[in-house]
Amino acid sequence: MIYFITFLFLLFGLFRTGLAGHVDSYDVRRMIIPRDKVLGDRFVKIERGIKDTLSHFVYNQPAEYYRFAFRSNTQGIKARLELTTCYITGEEKFNVSDATRQLLIQTAINSYYVPTRLMNFCTAANQAVDELHVFNYKMKIITFTDANFIITQWHGSPDPRILKDSNGCVARVSDEHMINMCTKAQCTSEGILSGRGEDTGLRYQHSGYPPLSLHLKNGRFLVVARSDDRYFKPPGGCSIRMKGQCKNYPHQQVKVLLNIRTTRVDVDKQGWLDVKWKVKWSEYGMTREDHQTSGRRDPIGVLLSNAWIRMWMNGRKMVDWKGPCGRNEQGRIPYFKIGIYDPTGNVTPINLMVSNVQQKSIKISEMKSKKDIKIMQSLQLFTDLSSLTSEENINRMSEKRLKFYKTTKQSCNLQKNQ
């Protein structure tokens, strides 16, 4: 029965394509997006793991709604059909560094992997971290399943220039040095190889888990908040099963803010769910950690303030929580994505509609509620700002580390270089 419904849904979607037209998907990490390909002046479509499947997406511009029909064919393969707010258009590319543009050119010419930091420049990730960010949209889940999907999330924008070697040394290199390594050596999706193809032990940081997400899991809505104050973030880490501060990951925290059956959440007569979020993200800084045995001083992260997360469904407040939520990404905030992400690689179909997406940011000086202003001001945790390390200092440390690595093939004993 569920497959028949999916088939009808797809036929209807194909019929509506006459109104909407074909919608291209883009790798927003590596491509400048044509302005006329941005949907509703807000989104770019991204997908992974659904090629040659029955998955389908329709954008109805006159009615301003988005229709997702998701069907993955391969068990165990993570897949997505989403809309992202983090991208760079031709109008914005002049904000991107010359070195990053050069990396894009190298990718196009040579067709090999080079890490770019386009996501670091997108407007959505570069909003003020001390403001209140409001998101409002309507959602209609046409096919409920017992599988696990993320249907709304805020994601990080890691800087690939922040590297870690096999000795645990962390450093941020310049765009120019990244070009050097990727052209004279070999950059892969996992790390950096030497010119002879040998593993140098250098690894990029990863985007990891989303700091805030809405899940549809086993017939329940879950809202999950995460915090990661580390300067370098490797793959993996704290899972939902690990509550609070994770034993094996002391710089990460995870909290389930909502766990409720979907049948207990009221929808309107047409089946729509009006979802509203108000988010004040955590703020982070950096200091340096002394290593007595090696003599090196690594940059590490510090949580400076709590977040404040509120969420309503059809006017009913479901979440009102204060605690750590966000990522330490040099002042950038998590950016908004919506659609279907399958983190487990199941093959259960799901159909979803989204409409009336709105987003705005509110400064504390513009807030009218004295109570809200007081709460915003009370979120600060860290007051000893004198112990923090500036980005400029980290850059100087990184340049020394890179030079030392190139001359001695070691990068952690920095005493003689400082």
N, C-alpha and C positions, 0 to 999 in steps of 0.2 A: 504493500500500500504506500509506504513512504517513498519508494522509487517512482511510483506512478505520479504521486503529487509533485515530486521533483521534476519529472518529465513535463508535466503540464506547466509548471512554473517556468521552465526553460523556454517552452514554446511561446508563452506570453511575453517573456523577456525578449525573444527574438522578434516578435511582432512589434514591440515597443521600440526596438532598435531603429525602426524607421523614423521615429521622432528624435532619438538620441544620437544615432550614428555610432560608428566604431570608436572605442576608447582605447588608446594605446597605453601600455605599461612602460615604465621607465626605471632604470637603475639610478635613483636619485643620488647615490653615493659617488657616481662616476660621470654623470651627464649634466650638461646645462639644458634646462627644459625650455622648449619654445613656449612663449607666453600664452599663445592661443590653445595650448594643450592643458592648461590649468583649469580644473573643473570648478565652476562657481566662484572663480577668483579666489580659491581657497585650497583645493586639493590636487594632488597628483596620484594617479593609480599606480600601485606597486603589486607585484605578484611573484610567487615562487612555488615550485613544486606542483603546479597544476597544469602544465603544458600537456596538450592532447587528452584532457579530461573533459567532462561535461560542465565544468565550472564556467560561469558566465557572469558578466557585469553589465548593467545598464545604467546610464546617467540620463535622466529626463530633465533637460534644462528648463523648459517652460514651467514645470511643476516643482523644480528644485528638489528632486529626491534621487536617491541612489539605491540600486537594487543589486544584491549579491546572491548568487546561487553557487554554493561551494560544494565541490565533489572531488575528493582526492582518490586516486587509483592505487597508490602504493602504500602499503602498511609500513609504519615505522619511519616515514619520511615527513619531516616538518614542512608545513605548507602555509601559504598566506594569500589572501585576496583582500587588500586593504587600500585605504586612502590615507596619505600622509600630508602633513602641513609643513614638513621640512624639505625644502628643495631650493635650487638656485635657478632663476630664469635669466634670459639674456639681459634683462634690465638690471639685474642684481650682480652680474658676474664681475663688474668692476670693483666690487667690494672684496673679491677673492684675490689673494696674493698672486704675484707673478709666478712664483714657484709652483703654486697649486695649479695654475693654468698650464704651466709647462708639463706637470705630471699628467694632466689630462691629454695633452698633445702626444706625449710619449706613449700613453696607453693606446691612443687611436692609431699611431704609426706602427707600433711594434706588437700590439695585441698581447702584451704580457701584463701580469698583475703589478700594479703600483698602488700603494695606499694614498688616497686623497682625503683631504679634510673639508670637502664641500659642505658636509653637514654642520661643521663648526660655524659656517657663515650664514646659515639660513635664518630668516627673520623670526620664525617660530621659536627657535632655541635661544635667541638673543633678546628676549624680553626681560624686564627688570625683575630680579629675584625677590625684591622687597615689596612687590605689589601683589594684590589679590587677583587671581586669574579665574575668570568665569566662563564656563562652557555649558551650552544648552543645546539639546537636540532631541528629536523624536525618533524612536526605534520601534520596529515591528518585527518580531521573530515569528516567521511563518511556519517554520518546521522546527519544533522543539526536539532535542535529542538528549540522550543520556551520556553523550561524549563530553569531552573537555575542549572548549574553545575560549579564546580571549576575544571579546567583541569591542572593547574600548581599551586603549592603553596610552600611556605617556612614556616616551622612550628617550634614552640618552644619546648624546652625540660625541663619542669618544675621539680624542685627538690621537691619530695614529703615530704622531711623532714622539709620543711618550713610550719609551722602550724599556725592556727589562732583559738583562742577560742571564746566563746560566748560573752566575754567582749571586744573583739577587740584586744586582745594582740597578737602580732606576734612574733614567735620565730623559730629558726632553731635548730632542735635536732640532735643528733649524730645517726649514723647507729645503734650503740648498743642499744640506747634508743628506736629507732624505732622497733627493734626486740623485746625488752622488752614489749613494748605496744601491739604489734601484737600477741605475744605468751601468755602473762599473761592476756591481755584484748582481744579485738576483733576489728580488722581493717576491715572496709567495703569499698566499692568503694566511699562512700560519706564522711566518717569520722571515728572516733574512738569511740567505745563503751566500757563501763567498763566491768569487768569480769562478772557482773550480767546482761549484756545486756543493760545497761542504756546509754543514749546519754551523752557523756562527753562534747559536744560542740566543740570538736577539729575537725578542717577541714583541708584537704590538699589544696594546691593551684592547679590550673588547667591550661591546656595548652591554652585554650581560642581560640580566632580568630587567623588565620595565619597572621603574620606581612606583608607578601607580597603575592598576589594571582592574578591569571589570571582566569577570569570568562567567561563562555559562558552563557549569560542571555538574554532571549527574543530576540534572533537573533542579539545580540551585543557582542562585546568583551569589558570587563571591566578589568582594572588593579586597584587594591585597595592596598593602603599602610596604615599600622597601627603602632602605637607606644604605648607601655605600660611600663612606668618607675617604676611601683610599685614593691616592694620587694615581697609582697604576692598578688597573682592574683586569685580571686574567679571566679566562672563561670559567663558567660555573659559579658555585658559591651557595649561598643560603637558599634553601627551598622552602615552600609553604609549610612543609612538615616540621621545620625547625622554627619554633616560636621564640619571639624576642630576639636577643642578641645571640648569634649562633656561636656555639662552642668552638668550632674549628675555623670560624671566620669572625674574629673579634671586631672588625671594622664594619661588619654588615649587620643589619637588623631587618626583620620581617614581621609583619603584623597583619592578620586577617581582620579587616574592619567590619565586614558584613558576610554572613552566611545564612541565606534564607531560601526557602523553596520558592520556585517561580510561581507556583499556584497561590502563594500568599501575597503576591504583589498585584495590585489592581491595575487593569488597563482600561482604556476608554472603549466605547461601543464598537469602534472600528479595529480594536486590538492594538492601538498605539500606546507606547509607554513614553511619557515625557520625562527626560532625564536632565538633571541640572547639577553641575559641580561648581563649588567655590574652593579654590586651591591656593594656599600660600605655601610655597616650597621652602624646605630647609635651606639654610645658607651654610657654606663650607669655606674653609681656609686651608692654608698649608703651613706646616712647620718642618723642622728637620729632626730626624731620629739619629742619635749617636750610637755607633756600633763599637763597643770597647775592643773587640777582638780584631776587627779589620781596620779600624780607624776611619772608616768612611762615614759620611753624613748624608743619609737619604732623605728626600722630601717625602713627607707623609701627610695625610689629610686630617683635618680637625672639624668636627661638627660644631658649628657656631650657633645654630638656632633650630628650634623645632618647626615642623610644618603644621598647618591647620587645614584639615581636609573635611569638607562637608559635601553631602550628596543627597539629592531628593529624587524620588520616583513618583510621578503624577502628584506632586505637591506634598508627599509624605516624606519627612526627613528620615533617611535611612542611616546616615553616617554623620557624626560630629566628633572628630577626634583630633587630638594634638599629640605630636610625636615626631620622630625622625622620618623624613620621606624626601628622597631626591638622590642626586649623584654629585660628587665633587668634580665638576667640569669647568673650573676656572670662571665661574660666574654664569655660565649658560644654564638654562633651565630645561627640563624634559619637554619634548614637543608632542603634540596631540596626533594620535592615529585612531582610525575607526574602521571597522570592517570585520573580517574573519581571519584569525590566526590560529592554526592548529599546532600546539606545542608538543603533542604526543604522537602524531603520525597515525591517527585513526582514519578510517575510510567512511565514516558516517556523514551523510550529506546534511547541510544546514542551509536555510534560506532566510535572508535578512533584508529589511528595508530601513533606510535612514533618511530623514528629511529635516528641514528647518534648523540647520546647524548654525549656531551663533557663538561668537567668542569675543571677549573683551577683557581689558585689564583695568584695574582700579587702583589708583594711588591712595595711600593712607590719608592724605590731605583731602581727597575727594569723598571719603567715606562719611556717611551721615550718622551711623549708629555709634554712640559713645562706647557702648559695650564692646562692639567689634574692634574699635580702635584700641581699646585697652587690652584686648586679647592679642591683637597683632603686636603690640608693644611688649607684651609679656613673654613672647616666644624666644627671646634672646637667651642663650645659654652660656656663651663663651665671652668673657670680658677682657681677658689678658691679651689684647691685640699686639702688644709689644713683642710677643714670642712668635708671631707669625712671620713667614718668609714670603717675600714678594716674588712675583713672576720673573722680574728682572734677575733676581739672585738665582732663581732656578735655572734660567737661561744660561747664566755665566757658569754655573756648576755643570750644566749639561755639555756645554762646549768643551770644557776641560775634560770631562769624562770621555767624550767622543775622541778627542785628540789622543788621550792616554790609551784608549782602546786600540786605536789604529797603530800606535807605535810599539806597544808592548803586548797586545793581544790579551790584556787583562783590564778590568775596568773598575775594580772595587777598592783597591788600596790607593786612596787619593791624597794621603798626607803630604807627599812630596810635591803635589800639584796645587796645593791650596795655600 
